[in-house]
Amino acid sequence: MRSDSCPTTCSRCPRRARLPRRWAGAGSNGRVLAVHERAVDQELVVTERIGVLTGGGDCPGLNAAIRAVVRHGLESHKLRVHGFRNGWRGPLDVTAQTLTLESTRGLLHLGGTFLGTSRTDPIAEPDGVARIHEALEVYELDGFIVIGGEGTLSAANTLAAEHGVPIIGIPKTIDNDLGGTDYTIGFATALDIATDAVDRLHSTAESHNRVMLLEVMGRNAGWIATHAGIAGGADSILIPEHPFDVHQVCRHLKRRHGSGRSFSIVVVAEGAVPADDTLNLTDYELDQFGRPVLGGIASSLRPIIEAQTGFATRETILGHVQRGGTPNPFDRVLATRMGVRAVDLAVAGEWGQMVGLVGGEVKPVPLAEATRSLRRVPEDHYRAAEVFFG
């Protein structure tokens, strides 16, 4: 309950003057309530309304996360949940819809996000912070649950840490490169798709005695390329963490063919980095967060490999195929667990956190810690793959 006479409010209120949470206890119905004490009139406040949005690139499992937030919020905590369309664009435009059990039925197995998404940076928008606060006030929200990747959650951290916006983050990105979590929503399904592509390319590569290049997503981290390459038995893996020399790659492929192998599979992440002066890449356009819009490195590699090795070479760029389709069981379960835990944190008033899968448990991690640096492929993972580059 709110009182307009209160000049100073706790962190869950639209006017944003932040006070510490005093205690959290059980309500009369047995559920845990986030309880705050106002400095002026000692009024007790509980979490009642939350907003949810999905930002950045889509991926399998987003709908499962939304479903978990809505169902757990409504059934376990009697919250009102508002869905904002198209990422941060929804709060900026101050437009939302009330989400119900009916509106989220049948979502678990569906790919994409029924709320829509965008790569909108609220910090860069004119009066962006003020408009986010306005959305909180208009819909009387206690805070946001934000499902996003590096760009979306970095913006969320800035809004939370510097502008007092109550936010809980849920990590999703097929790149699996967010800190504070072992796995992000969408990675496991994208890995299934990439591994299946490697398996399928094996048969056609062997039939035609070709070198097959498979380009997968991975802007700054090569998790998909590394794991799909290991699982699919790739003969070379090129990732952002290890700058590659294209001439050395060609020599490796020639040695393979010289020892009796008639074909080779090379898995390359879209963000793979060539060593200095070994491959000239075209300049990429930038997205709203100032990051390059990658794609096409396999097309640059193909003619060089073909010319230097003399082997027929073809490229396959999976692109957005990795983002679409039905989430696999792992992503459905992970999204559900993270959505439930995010609601619990919101109800407990533990804003400024991201939920992460750490050692098999879904735990809160400070947003600042989760977005401080990217989680990249460790050296031992890549060295394990190199053992099989025969």
C-alpha positions in Angstrom: 0.0 0.0 0.0 1.2 3.5 -0.8 0.7 6.8 0.9 1.0 10.0 -1.2 1.9 11.9 2.0 5.2 10.1 2.3 8.0 12.3 1.0 10.6 9.6 1.3 10.0 6.1 -0.1 11.7 2.8 -0.2 13.4 1.3 -3.2 10.2 -0.3 -4.6 8.3 3.0 -5.0 8.2 5.3 -8.1 9.9 8.2 -6.5 13.0 6.1 -6.0 14.6 7.5 -2.8 16.4 4.4 -1.7 16.1 3.1 1.9 17.5 -0.2 3.2 15.2 -3.1 3.4 14.5 -3.7 7.2 13.2 -7.2 7.3 11.4 -9.9 5.4 8.9 -12.2 7.0 6.0 -14.5 6.3 2.6 -13.2 5.5 -0.6 -14.4 7.0 -1.0 -16.8 4.0 2.3 -18.3 4.6 4.1 -16.8 1.7 7.3 -14.8 2.0 6.8 -11.0 1.8 9.3 -8.3 1.1 8.6 -5.8 3.8 10.1 -2.3 3.9 9.8 0.3 6.6 9.4 4.0 5.6 11.3 6.5 7.5 8.5 9.0 7.9 5.3 7.2 8.9 6.6 3.7 9.6 4.3 2.3 6.9 5.0 -1.2 5.9 5.2 -1.9 2.2 5.1 -5.3 0.4 5.9 -6.2 -3.2 2.6 -6.3 -5.2 3.3 -5.6 -8.9 6.2 -6.4 -11.2 6.9 -5.8 -14.8 8.7 -8.3 -17.1 10.4 -7.8 -20.4 12.8 -9.7 -22.8 15.6 -7.7 -24.5 18.3 -8.3 -27.0 18.4 -11.2 -29.5 15.7 -13.9 -29.1 16.6 -17.5 -28.2 14.8 -20.7 -27.2 13.5 -20.7 -23.6 12.4 -17.1 -23.3 8.7 -18.0 -23.3 9.4 -20.6 -20.6 11.0 -18.0 -18.4 8.1 -15.6 -18.9 5.6 -18.4 -18.1 7.5 -19.2 -14.9 7.5 -15.5 -13.8 3.8 -15.1 -14.4 2.6 -18.4 -12.9 4.8 -18.3 -9.8 4.1 -14.6 -9.3 0.3 -15.0 -9.6 -0.2 -18.4 -7.9 2.4 -18.4 -5.2 2.6 -14.7 -4.3 -0.6 -13.1 -5.6 1.3 -10.5 -7.6 0.1 -8.6 -10.6 2.5 -9.0 -13.5 2.7 -6.6 -16.4 4.4 -7.6 -19.7 6.3 -4.9 -21.6 6.7 -5.5 -25.4 9.9 -5.3 -27.4 12.5 -5.1 -24.7 13.3 -1.8 -23.1 11.2 -0.1 -25.9 8.1 -1.1 -23.9 8.9 0.8 -20.7 10.3 3.7 -22.7 6.9 4.0 -24.5 5.1 3.3 -21.2 3.0 0.6 -22.7 2.3 -2.8 -21.0 -0.3 -5.5 -20.9 -1.5 -7.4 -17.8 -0.3 -11.0 -18.0 -2.6 -13.8 -16.7 -2.4 -17.5 -16.4 -4.5 -17.8 -19.6 -2.2 -15.5 -21.6 0.8 -17.7 -20.7 -0.7 -21.1 -21.3 1.0 -23.2 -24.0 4.2 -21.2 -24.0 6.6 -23.7 -22.5 7.6 -25.4 -25.7 7.5 -22.4 -28.0 10.6 -20.7 -29.2 11.1 -16.9 -29.4 9.3 -14.5 -27.0 5.6 -13.7 -27.2 6.4 -10.3 -25.7 8.7 -9.4 -28.5 12.2 -8.0 -28.1 14.6 -5.3 -29.4 18.1 -4.1 -29.0 17.1 -0.8 -27.4 19.5 0.9 -25.0 17.4 2.9 -22.5 20.4 4.8 -21.3 21.1 6.2 -24.8 17.4 7.2 -25.5 16.4 10.8 -25.0 15.1 11.1 -21.4 15.4 7.3 -21.2 15.9 7.1 -17.4 13.0 9.4 -16.7 10.8 7.4 -19.0 11.7 4.2 -17.2 10.7 5.8 -13.9 7.5 7.0 -15.5 6.6 3.4 -16.5 7.2 2.3 -12.9 4.9 5.0 -11.6 2.2 4.7 -14.2 1.8 1.0 -13.6 2.6 1.2 -9.9 5.4 -1.4 -10.2 7.7 -2.4 -7.5 10.3 -3.3 -10.0 11.2 -5.1 -13.3 12.3 -8.7 -14.0 14.5 -8.3 -17.1 15.4 -11.3 -19.2 18.4 -10.5 -21.4 22.0 -10.9 -22.4 25.1 -8.8 -22.2 23.6 -5.5 -23.6 20.2 -5.7 -21.9 21.6 -6.6 -18.5 24.4 -4.1 -18.6 21.8 -1.4 -19.2 19.8 -3.0 -16.3 22.8 -2.8 -14.0 23.3 0.9 -14.9 19.7 1.7 -14.2 19.8 -0.2 -10.9 23.1 1.0 -9.6 23.1 4.6 -10.8 19.4 5.5 -11.1 17.7 3.5 -8.4 15.5 1.3 -10.6 14.6 -2.0 -8.9 15.6 -4.8 -11.2 16.1 -8.6 -11.1 18.0 -10.0 -14.1 17.5 -13.4 -15.8 20.4 -14.4 -18.1 19.7 -15.5 -21.6 22.0 -15.6 -24.6 23.0 -18.4 -26.9 26.6 -17.1 -26.6 26.7 -18.3 -22.9 29.1 -15.4 -22.2 27.5 -13.7 -19.1 29.4 -13.9 -15.8 27.8 -15.2 -12.6 26.2 -18.3 -14.2 27.5 -21.6 -15.6 24.8 -21.6 -18.3 22.5 -19.0 -19.9 19.0 -19.7 -21.3 19.2 -20.6 -25.0 22.8 -21.9 -25.1 22.0 -25.6 -24.8 19.4 -25.6 -27.6 21.7 -23.6 -29.9 24.5 -26.1 -29.1 22.2 -29.0 -30.1 21.5 -27.2 -33.4 25.1 -26.5 -34.1 26.2 -30.1 -33.2 23.5 -31.5 -35.5 24.9 -29.3 -38.3 28.4 -30.7 -37.8 27.1 -34.2 -37.9 25.2 -33.5 -41.1 28.2 -31.8 -42.8 30.4 -34.8 -42.0 28.5 -37.0 -44.5 28.5 -34.6 -47.4 32.1 -33.5 -46.8 33.2 -37.2 -46.9 31.1 -37.9 -50.0 32.7 -35.0 -51.9 36.2 -35.0 -50.4 35.7 -31.4 -49.3 36.6 -28.9 -46.6 33.5 -27.7 -44.9 33.4 -24.5 -42.9 30.6 -24.1 -40.4 30.1 -20.6 -39.0 28.2 -20.4 -35.7 27.3 -17.5 -33.5 29.7 -16.3 -30.8 30.5 -12.6 -30.7 33.1 -12.4 -28.0 33.1 -16.0 -26.7 33.4 -19.3 -28.6 31.3 -21.5 -26.4 29.0 -22.8 -29.2 31.9 -23.4 -31.6 34.1 -25.1 -29.0 31.4 -27.4 -27.6 29.9 -28.2 -31.0 33.3 -28.8 -32.4 34.2 -31.2 -29.6 30.8 -33.0 -29.7 30.9 -33.2 -33.5 34.5 -34.2 -34.0 35.6 -31.0 -35.8 39.2 -30.9 -37.2 39.7 -27.3 -36.4 37.9 -24.8 -34.2 38.4 -21.0 -34.5 37.1 -18.9 -31.6 37.5 -15.2 -30.4 39.7 -16.3 -27.4 42.4 -17.7 -29.7 43.5 -15.5 -32.7 44.2 -17.8 -35.6 46.6 -17.7 -38.5 44.8 -18.7 -41.7 48.0 -19.9 -43.2 48.6 -22.2 -40.3 45.0 -23.5 -40.6 45.7 -24.3 -44.2 48.9 -26.2 -43.4 47.0 -28.2 -40.8 44.4 -29.2 -43.3 47.0 -30.2 -45.9 48.7 -32.4 -43.3 45.4 -34.1 -42.6 44.7 -34.8 -46.2 48.4 -35.9 -46.7 47.9 -38.5 -44.0 45.0 -40.1 -45.8 42.0 -38.1 -44.7 39.8 -37.1 -47.5 37.8 -34.3 -45.9 37.9 -31.8 -43.0 35.4 -29.9 -40.8 36.2 -26.4 -39.5 33.9 -24.8 -37.0 34.4 -21.0 -36.8 32.7 -18.6 -34.4 31.4 -15.5 -36.1 33.6 -13.4 -33.8 36.8 -15.4 -34.4 39.8 -13.1 -34.6 42.5 -13.5 -37.2 46.1 -12.9 -36.1 47.6 -9.6 -37.2 48.0 -9.3 -41.0 46.7 -12.8 -41.8 43.2 -12.0 -42.9 41.5 -8.7 -43.9 37.9 -8.5 -42.8 35.4 -5.9 -43.9 34.2 -3.4 -41.3 31.0 -4.3 -39.7 28.0 -2.1 -38.9 27.3 -1.3 -35.3 24.2 -2.0 -33.3 22.6 0.4 -30.8 25.0 -0.7 -28.1 27.9 0.1 -30.3 28.8 -3.6 -31.0 29.6 -4.9 -34.5 26.9 -6.8 -36.3 28.9 -9.9 -37.1 28.5 -12.6 -39.7 30.3 -13.9 -42.8 33.8 -14.7 -41.6 33.4 -18.2 -43.2 32.8 -16.5 -46.6 36.1 -14.7 -46.2 38.0 -17.8 -45.2 36.6 -20.1 -48.0 38.5 -18.7 -51.0 41.8 -18.5 -49.1 41.6 -22.1 -47.8 40.6 -23.3 -51.3 43.5 -21.4 -52.9 46.2 -22.4 -50.4 45.2 -26.1 -50.1 43.7 -26.9 -53.5 40.8 -28.6 -51.8 37.2 -27.9 -52.7 35.8 -25.8 -49.8 32.3 -24.8 -49.0 30.9 -22.7 -46.2 27.6 -23.0 -44.2 26.5 -20.1 -42.1 23.9 -21.2 -39.5 23.0 -17.6 -38.5 19.6 -17.2 -36.9 18.7 -20.9 -37.3 20.5 -21.2 -34.0 18.1 -18.8 -32.3 14.8 -20.3 -33.5 12.7 -23.3 -32.8 11.7 -25.4 -29.8 13.8 -25.1 -26.7 15.3 -28.4 -25.6 14.5 -29.9 -22.2 17.5 -28.4 -20.5 16.6 -24.9 -21.5 13.0 -25.4 -20.5 14.0 -26.5 -17.1 16.7 -23.8 -16.7 14.3 -21.0 -17.8 11.6 -22.3 -15.4 14.0 -22.5 -12.4 15.4 -19.1 -13.1 12.0 -17.5 -13.5 10.8 -18.9 -10.2 13.9 -17.8 -8.4 13.7 -14.3 -9.9 10.2 -13.8 -8.6 11.2 -15.0 -5.1 14.0 -12.4 -5.1 11.6 -9.7 -6.2 9.1 -10.7 -3.4 12.0 -10.6 -0.9 13.0 -7.1 -2.1 16.4 -8.4 -3.2 16.7 -6.0 -6.2 19.9 -5.4 -8.1 20.5 -9.2 -8.5 20.7 -11.6 -11.4 19.8 -15.3 -11.0 22.5 -17.6 -12.1 23.1 -21.4 -12.3 26.1 -22.0 -10.1 27.2 -25.6 -9.4 23.7 -26.8 -10.3 21.9 -24.4 -7.9 20.1 -21.3 -9.0 21.5 -18.5 -6.9 21.4 -14.7 -6.7 24.4 -12.9 -8.2 24.9 -9.1 -8.0 24.1 -7.6 -11.5 27.3 -5.6 -11.2 29.3 -8.8 -10.8 27.5 -10.6 -13.6 28.0 -7.8 -16.1 31.5 -6.8 -15.1 33.3 -9.0 -17.6 32.4 -11.6 -20.2 32.6 -15.3 -19.4 34.9 -16.6 -22.1 36.1 -20.1 -23.0 38.9 -21.2 -20.6 42.2 -22.5 -21.9 41.6 -26.0 -20.8 38.4 -26.3 -22.8 40.1 -25.3 -26.0 43.2 -27.5 -25.3 40.9 -30.5 -24.8 39.5 -29.9 -28.3 42.9 -29.5 -29.9 43.8 -33.0 -28.8 41.5 -34.3 -31.5 42.5 -32.0 -34.4 44.0 -35.0 -36.2 
